[in-house]
């Protein structure tokens, strides 16, 4: 089943950033968008994840045709239940514990904290610790776990393993990909790490304003 279809997206700020962006994502699939810093891959991710309308083009996401035709309240509800976004900045609640951060996200999405997942990601022991006491890598894993506990149908991730060492990054990617397969969910991630991208079902390259599939 198709979860996402983007057709002929283009965007510009002062100058053209890219044009002719087409991609699809089906159940269980993972898509990597490769590109150097500043190429525009994060902007494409923002389009797909309902955060920024493109200058041109249409995005069909889950059961919504042309998501930017929804009103703000509908978009907010859509993000709350159906979409998970992993940002480069973790946006965790400082002054709150790991457990409280996870509980807030799960409560809003009407799900529960998955303790087995936390054990796999080696952060179960941090539940009572304040977020400010955690290392950057631990905070990164909490931010990823927070989204997986929501059980979204579509995940959008911007450099999701950027603060992790290589071994941990690959381990976390394996956990995310297992989640997609088990739940029939999909994911689009933006990364500059070719080794991480190789684990994905499809790879697209954004280079010199041109977007093309290379896997």
Rosetta blueprint (number, residue, H / E / L):
1 X L
2 X E
3 X E
4 X E
5 X E
6 X E
7 X E
8 X E
9 X E
10 X E
11 X E
12 X E
13 X L
14 X L
15 X L
16 X E
17 X E
18 X E
19 X E
20 X E
21 X E
22 X E
23 X E
24 X E
25 X E
26 X E
27 X L
28 X L
29 X L
30 X E
31 X E
32 X E
33 X E
34 X E
35 X L
36 X L
37 X L
38 X L
39 X L
40 X L
41 X H
42 X H
43 X H
44 X H
45 X H
46 X H
47 X H
48 X H
49 X L
50 X L
51 X L
52 X L
53 X L
54 X L
55 X L
56 X E
57 X E
58 X E
59 X E
60 X E
61 X E
62 X L
63 X L
64 X E
65 X L
66 X L
67 X H
68 X H
69 X H
70 X L
71 X L
72 X H
73 X H
74 X H
75 X H
76 X H
77 X H
78 X H
79 X H
80 X H
81 X H
82 X L
83 X E
84 X E
85 X E
86 X E
87 X L
88 X L
89 X L
90 X L
91 X L
92 X L
93 X L
94 X L
95 X L
96 X L
97 X E
98 X H
99 X H
100 X H
101 X H
102 X H
103 X H
104 X H
105 X H
106 X H
107 X H
108 X H
109 X L
110 X L
111 X L
112 X L
113 X L
114 X L
115 X H
116 X H
117 X H
118 X H
119 X H
120 X H
121 X L
122 X L
123 X L
124 X H
125 X H
126 X H
127 X L
128 X L
129 X L
130 X E
131 X H
132 X H
133 X H
134 X L
135 X L
136 X H
137 X H
138 X H
139 X H
140 X H
141 X H
142 X H
143 X H
144 X H
145 X H
146 X H
147 X H
148 X H
149 X H
150 X H
151 X L
152 X L
153 X L
154 X E
155 X E
156 X E
157 X E
158 X E
159 X L
160 X L
161 X L
162 X L
163 X L
164 X L
165 X L
166 X H
167 X H
168 X H
169 X H
170 X H
171 X H
172 X H
173 X H
174 X H
175 X H
176 X H
177 X H
178 X H
179 X H
180 X H
181 X H
182 X H
183 X H
184 X L
185 X L
186 X E
187 X E
188 X E
189 X E
190 X E
191 X E
192 X L
193 X L
194 X H
195 X H
196 X H
197 X H
198 X L
199 X L
200 X L
201 X L
202 X E
203 X E
204 X E
205 X E
206 X E
207 X E
208 X L
209 X L
210 X E
211 X E
212 X E
213 X E
214 X L
215 X L
